[in-house]
Amino acid sequence: MNLLIKGGRVIDPSQGIDANLDVLIADGVVLELGQGLAAPEGTPAIDASGLIVTPGLIDMHVHLRDPGLEYKEDIATGSRSAAAGGFTSVACMPNTSPVIDSKAIASYIINKAKSEALVNVFPIGCITKGGKGESLAEMGELKEAGCVGVSDDGKPVCNSELMRRALEYAKGIGIAVISHSEDLALVGEGVMNEGFVSTELGLKGIPWAAEDIAVAREVYLAEFAGAPVHIAHISTVGSARIIRNAKARGVKATCETAPHYFTLTDEAVRGYETNAKMNPPLRSAADVEAMKAGLADGTIDAIATDHAPHHPDEKDVEFNVALNGIVGLETSLPLSLKLVEEGRLDLNQLVSLMSCTPAKILGLDRGTLKVGAVGDVTVIDPAKEWQVEAAKLESKSKNSPFLGWKMKGRAVYTVVKGQVVYQA
Ligand SMILES: [Zn+2]
C-alpha cells in the first residue's frame, strides 16, 4: 500500500499539473507530490524517468460477462485484461445472465471483485427491470448497492416516456444514465454500416440515421427533463454534431466513443471479418474524422472500449450470425496515444478522456492524484513498441481486429491503491 514513483512526467489535468515530479503513496492514498521526495525505509520505488505518470485510467464501458457468461470472460480475467491495458477502474455493463437489476446481483459483482479483481470494478445497473424496456428498475436500490450508473446497454430503451421517467428519477437520486442509442426499426436486420462496402459484400446495412435519430431523442429528453444523459459509444458525424449543439445550448449531454471508431472504417469488414463486426458498426472515413474532431474539441468526453469478449464459436461463423463486439482493454491506450502522435490530442486531453472525465460522469472518487486521493496510478511508456498477439492477451477472449498490429505505447505499471497490480 506504500509506493514511491520517482521522476516521471506527472500529467494530472484535475490539478493542472504537467511536470516532472515524484508521487508518494502511503496506506493506499496519495500522500505527497513533489521533487526529490524521501520515503520511509523499505518503501518500494519505481523509477519513472522518461515515463508518463497519470491518475489511474478508467474504462467506463466494459462487459465482464460475469455472472452467467463466464466462458467469454469473468471478473478475474477481465480485471487482468484491464490492468494490462493500464486501467485501474472499470465500470461493467449489466447485460449479464442474470442482468444486474437487483441489489443481489450488484452485490455479487462487488463481492467477487473484492476477492478476485486486480482493479476496481464498479457495476452499472439496468435502467429497466430485466433490461426488458417495460418498467423502471429499482434505481435507488441499485445505487445503494454500489452501482455507479444505469444502462440497458446492448439495447435502447425504446419507449420515450419510460426514458423520460428514467432521466427524471435518476437525476433525483444522482445516478448517471447511460444510453445505448439505436433506432431498432432502422437497424432492421442490418449487420454492418450501410454504404458502398455493404453493397459490395451483399450484407444488409445499418444506416447512420439509426444512431443519430436515437441520440437526438436522448438529447431532447435530457433537455426537456433538465437532467444529464450520457450517450454510449457514438460513431457518426451526426451524433457528434447533435451533442456539440446540445452542449452549446447548455444541455447536460455527455458521450463516449471507442478506439475502433476513431481507428477503423467499414473497409475492415472486407473478407467478412467477424472481428470487425460490432454495434454500432464501423462507419465511414468521414465518421472516423468526426470522432477525432469531437475528441479534440471537447464534444466527446470519454474514450471507453465497450470491451466485449466472445468465444471463438460465436465469431468463427458466417458474418450474418456472428455476435457483435470486440475485446478492447489491452489496445485502447496505444490506439489513443496514436491520436497524440498524430497531433490531434495532447497528453492532457488524453488523460482527461481516459481518467478524469469518466470519473466525473460516474461520480467516482478517482481520476485525480490530489493529496488524499486513492493511490490509483498508471505509468505509461509512450515509446514502447509491441505487437498485439492473441496468446499474450490477458482477456479470456481474443476477438480483436487489431491482432498482429504493431503498437506504440503501453502501460508499464498499473497501480491500484498503492499496489502494483501489473508490470509490463
Ligand atoms: Zn451498447
Residues whose N, C-alpha, C, O or C-beta is under 5 A from the ligand:
A	BS01	ZN	D153 G154 H180 A232 N279
